[in-house]
């Protein structure tokens, strides 16, 4: 029976995640959230617009 020790991988992943989170500012997170919301709203509006155009053009 083979036993795999994942403690090194878990430690490396956790250390990397913590170092990334330590360098993030609240301003960066806020900017990312706002841009994601704007992108979702624009995507939804464009899909509605294209759906409306498609209904008008369809024969």
Secondary structure, DSSP 4 states (H G I P E B T S, - for coil): ------HHHHHHHHHHHHHHHHH--HHHHHHHHHHHHHHHHHHHHHHHHHHHHHHHH--
